[in-house]
Amino acid sequence: MTNRTPKKRKWTEKEVQQWYQDTGALTYANPDDLNIIVKKPRREGLTVNWANPKAYLLQGAILALVFAIIYFL
């Protein structure tokens, strides 16, 4: 018997929605999904996959841009 870990890949929108239903989570943190941004399950809009390290880089870049705009105005 071998321990097989699932391959990381980009999940489809249906798989993401099913993950939300199965886990009942309020935030999306799926380490097996390579997507950084996915659709929200209950309303329109997008959310971030917090299990993807690139999400923190994206958040940092957005915050840096906001602070730069505030600083230079």
Residue pairs with C-beta under 8 A, 6 or more apart in sequence:
6 32
7 32
8 31
8 32
8 33
8 34
9 32
9 33
9 34
10 33
10 34
10 35
11 19
11 30
11 32
11 33
11 34
11 35
11 38
13 38
13 39
15 33
16 28
16 30
16 33
16 35
16 38
16 39
16 41
17 39
17 41
19 28
19 30
19 33
20 28
20 41
21 41
27 47
27 50
28 38
28 47
28 48
28 49
28 50
29 49
29 50
29 51
30 49
30 51
31 51
31 52
33 49
33 51
33 52
34 52
35 49
35 52
36 48
36 49
36 52
36 54
36 55
36 58
37 46
37 47
37 48
37 49
37 58
38 46
38 47
38 48
38 49
39 45
39 46
39 47
40 46
40 47
48 55
48 58
48 59
49 55
